[in-house]
Amino acid sequence: MPNLDKHRAVTPLPALMPSFLCLRTSLPAGADQARPELVGEVSRLIDELLSEGATLEQVAARLGMPVRRLRERLVQADVRFNELLNDCRCNLAKRLLADTDERIECIAERTGFSEPSTFCRAFKRWVGATPVEFRRRGRAASS
């Protein structure tokens, strides 16, 4: 039987590879500047795809990157895809309610909702008022 030094045989892994401990704790140079640009590009694509449903998969395909990488980059930017999607939906709904006479059903469809009731609940959660109340207040304020 070979004679093994007990201390060398149980050297902890971190002592052997200290450079591997901090693999993902820092971002490459220029990554901070790319974050707002990526978020802006994702928001623009969501706006473009909104009436079709705008999924993470569709946006990743348009950007030419795997879904997982897009999700990771959004996390690095401290944003979730669903937050961007809801922001785009809310902004479009507010513009349509304020600037047009479109029916609520049409606005729900254009913002990617399959049912007007689901849209109304989401809008109330986002804004604190139903779409009809929001439209009424906007018109009263502009009169």
Order of alpha helices (4+ residues) and beta strands (2+ residues): alpha-alpha-alpha-alpha-alpha-alpha-alpha-alpha-alpha
